């Protein structure tokens, strides 16, 4: 049985890589059409922020339940279910951009995406262990590659005059072959004995040093979420640039994330997660300052690129550290870090939208920069203590 499982590992690695890529494409698809969805719904920044909050609530509801499912059923089966559910929920979002169904569609999208985030990281950590080498940053690099590709394609879709339902429908059709192949992939997932005996808490709460690991994920995910949800509108509303070029900032941010994440496993193997996280925090802060300066479009895009380099490896490092936590079960630890990290990715942008409505979106990104200062001081928690 052991040899059979080992034989499945290379194929499963490519399937999980493809799932990460597709999951990132959900984000890029969404980010590229945010101004159009906001306009179709007839909302200002605060109103749209409330819709983002609905999505965040969906994800928050998913985290503790998914951690329990991963411990009881295994990461691979849960990933398969929520890969299909997430694709379907984003199709629903695209079909309801200006109807009362948009809010429940966003809740379902947040729930399924949040569940998939926990489960696919769990499956990725199993493949790391089975193959005996670090892979988490490369998985997340493909997530960023998918996000950047979908955002770039979104710019072409806008130029071509594709409606939101047609754009989202074409994307879903392209996803169907991967959904089928993922469902058929064989894999024996680890099951936690503790997961069979304990009840899922209302919230997944990190313990010990994992609290600081979760805060690293929180700050990194907030920066990524801010660029995803507000970078385009910041360029249009605060800086006065055309909507057709506004997705470019997110695209170059994603390209930088891809470059750094695909190199991250080797860099971390050489220098260790703690020094890499400290340097990454400084780089992310400098990128934020360039981005909020708004001197010209090239400086703004340069800032987005530097931010991408800085934030890139922080969330994968945090999730990898959670999966190997010596205190909590894998499902519970991943859910706990995701509660802080991915919760910030969804809850943070709505709050930034309120700041943008009261002051400006530039002030929102400045707040992100100030939080990034904490990263070098939190990085010590990434070291696993036996």
N, C-alpha and C positions, 0 to 999 in steps of 0.2 A: 504493500500500500504506500509506503514512504516513497519508493521510486516513482510510482504512478503520480503521486502528488507533485514530486519534483519536476516530472515531465510536463505537467500542466502549467508550471510557473512561467516559462517564457511566453506562452500564448496568453496567459492571464495578464502578464505585464503589459502587452500591447492593447488588450481590451481595456484595462484600467486607464492606460494612457489615453485611449480614444474617449473614454468617459470623461476624464478631466478636460480634454479638448472641447468636447461638446458642452460640458457644464460651463466652461468659460465662454463659449459662443452664446449661451443664454444671456450672460451679462453684457457682452458686446452688442448683441441684437437689441436688448433693452436700452442700453446707454445711447445708441445711435438714434433712437426714435423718441427719447424722452421729451424734447421740445415739441414734437408733433403730438404726442399723447397728451401732454399738458395742455396744448392749445385745443385739441379735440374735446377734452373734458371741460374746457372753459375755466381753468383754475389759475389762481395766482401762486406765488411761491409757498405761502402758508397752506393753502388748500392742497397743493400737490404734495407738500410735506406730510399732510395727514394721510394721503394715500400711501406714501412710502411707509408711514407708521403702521398701516394695516398689513403691509407685506412683512414688516418686522415682527409684528405680533404672530403671524403665521409661523415664521421661522422659530421664534422663541418657544412656541407651543411644541414644535417638533423635536427640539434638542433632547430633553430628558426621555421622551418616548423612544427616540431612535437609539440613544445610548443603551436603554434596556433591551431593545430589539437586537442590537449588535451583540450584546453579551449572551442573549438567549438563543438567537437563531443564526448568528454569524454575520460578518460584514458583507460577504459576497451576495447572499440572497437578498439582503436589505438593499444593497446597491442596485441590484437588477430591478427590483420593484420601483424604487424611487427615481431611477433614470427614466423609465417610461412615464411615471407620474409627472415628473418635472417637464418633460417635453410636451405632454398634453396640457399642462397648466399654462405654459407660456404660449401655446397655440391659442388657448382660451383668452389670454390677455390681449393678444393681437386681434382677436375677433370682436372684442368688446371695449375699444378705446374711448368711446363716447357714450356709453350706456351705464345704467345703474349696476350692471353686472360686473363692472370693472373692479370695484372694491372687493367683492368675494373672489374674483379671479386672482387678484393680487394676494389675497390671504392664502389661497391654495398654492399659488406660485411660491410664496415665501415658505410655506410649510414643507412642500416637496423639495425645494431647493435646499433648505436647511437640513432636512433629513438626509438628502443625498450627500451634502458636504461632510457630515459626520461619517456616514457609511463608507464612502469611497476613500476617505483617509484611512479608515480602519482596514479596508481591503488592501490599500497601498502599503500599509505598514506590514501586513502579513507577507506580501510579495517581497518586501525588503528583507524580512527575516528569512524567508525561504531561499532567496538567492544569495544572501549573505553580503550585500553591499548597499550603500545608501542610494535611494531612488526618489525620495519624497520631493526634493527640489525639482527634479526633472518632470515629475508628474504635475507639479504646480506651474512649471514653465510651460507645459502644454496647455494648462488652463489659461494662462495669460496669452499664449499664442492664439487660442480659440477666441478669446475676448477681442484681441486686436484685429484678427481676420474678420470677425463678425462686425466690428465697428467700422472697419474700412469698407466692407461690403455694404454696410448701412449708408455710408456716404454716397456710394454709387446708386443705391436704391432710391435715395432722396433725389439725386440728380435725374434719375430716369423717371421720376414721378410715380413710383410704386406706392400704392396705398398701404397703410399699416396692416390691414388683414391679408393682403396679397403677399407682402414682404414676410410676415410671420408664417403664413401658410407654405410658402416656398421653402423656408428654413426647416419647417417641420417635416416636409416631404423628404428633404435631404437627410434628415436624421433617422428615418425609418430603418434603413439597412443596418445601421449601428445598433439600434434598439433590438433588432432581431438577433444579431450576432452576440450581443451582451447576454441576452437571455439564455443562449445556448452554451455559453462558456462553462466548462466544468471546473469546480474548485471546492475543496474541503476547507471551510472556514473554521477558525478556532471558536470555541464556545466557552464562556466563563461559568464555572460552577457557582460563583457568587451570584451571577445574573439570574440563576434559576430560583434562588432563595430569597432575594431581596425585592422590595417594592420600589418602583421608580419614584424618586422625589419630585415634588412640584417643580423645582428648579434644580438644574445640575450645578452643584456648587463645588469649585475646586478646593483642595485641601493642601495645607503646608506650602511648600515652594511652588506648587502648581498655581497658586493664586497669582504670583508674579509672572509666571509663564502666561497665564491668561491675560494679564494686563499688557504684556508684550503683543499678544495676538490682538487685543482690543485696539491699541494705538495703531498698529500696522493696518488692521482691517478698516479702521476709521479713515485713515489716509487714502486707502484704495477706494473705499466707498464714496468719499468726497469727490475724488476725480471722476469716478464712474457716473455719479448722479448729477453733479453740479458743474463740472468743468465746461461742458458745452454752453450751459446757460450763463456761466460767469463770463465767457468770452463774448456772448451775444449781448447780455444785459449790461454788464459793468464796463466792458471794453469796446463794445460796438462793432464787433466783427460779424461777417456774414454767417448765416446758419449752415451753409454748405461746407464751410471749412472748420466749423466749430468741433466736429467729432475728431479732428486731427490730434488735438491734445491728448485725448484718451488713447488714440492709436499709438502715438509715440511713447506714451506712458506704458502701454502694454508691450510694445517692442522692447523697451528697456527691461521690463519685468522678465520677458522671455530670455533675453540675453543673459541676465544675471542668474535666473533660476536654472537654466541649462548648464551654467558653469558652477552653480552653487554647491553641488555635491562634492566636486573636486576641491573647491576652495575650503569648504568646511572640513573635509578630511585632512587637509594640510594644516589649517590654522586653528580649528576647533570652533564650536558654535558660539562661545562667549565672545572672543575677540571679533568675530565676523559680525555678530549682532551689534556690538558697540560701534564699530565703524559704520555699519549700515544706518544706525540711528543718526549719526552726524551727517552723513550724506543725504538722508531723507530731509533733514532740517534745512540744509542748504538749498535743496531743490524747492522746498516750500517757499523759501524767501524769494527765489527767482520767479516762481509762479505768481506770487501775489504782487510782485513789483509792477507787472503789467506794462513795462517800458515799451515793448512792441511785441508783435506776434511771435517773432523768432525767440525772444527771451522767454516768453510764456511757454512755448513748446520746449525750449531747452530745460526750463524748470520742471516741466512734466516728465521729461526724460530722466533727469537726475533724481526726481522723486521715485520714479519706477525702479532705478538702480538701488536706491536706499531701502525701499519697502520690500523688495522682491523676496528675499530669503527669510524674512522674519516670521511670517505666518507658517510656512512649511517647517521651519525649525521648531516652532511652538507645538505644532501638531505631532511632529515626530517625537518630541520630548514627552508629550502627553501619552502617546501610545506605549512608551516604555516606562511610565511612572511606576515606582516600586510600591506605592501605597494604594492607589485606586485601580479598579479593573479597567481594561482598555476602553470598553464602551463608555463607562462612566467618566473616565478622564478626558476622552475625546469630546464627549458631550459638554463637560464642564468648561473646557477651553473654548469650544465653539460657542457656548453661551455668552462668554465675554467677547470673543473675537468676532465671530460671525454676527452676533447680536449687535456689536458696534457697527459692522458693515451695513446693517439695515436700520438700526435705531439712530445711529449717528447722523446720517444724511437728513432725515426729517428735522432733527434739532438744528442742524446747520441751515436748513431751509428757513426756519423761524428766525435765526440770526440774520440770514440774508434779506428777509422781508423787513426786519426792523432796522438793520444798519446797511449791510451790503454783503454780497457773496465773497468779496475780497476779505471782509472781516471774518467770515466763516473759515476761509482757508488759512488766515492768520492764526485762528484758534487751533487749527490742526497742527500748524507749525510749532506752537507753544507746547502742545502735548507731546510732540515728537522728541522734545528735549529730554524726556524721562527715559528714553530707551537705553542709553548707555548705562544708566544706573540700575535698570532692571535685568540686564543681560546675564548677570551671575546666576540667576535662577535656572538657566538653561542647562547647567551641568547636572547630570544625573548622579545622585549619590546612592551607593548601594545600601 
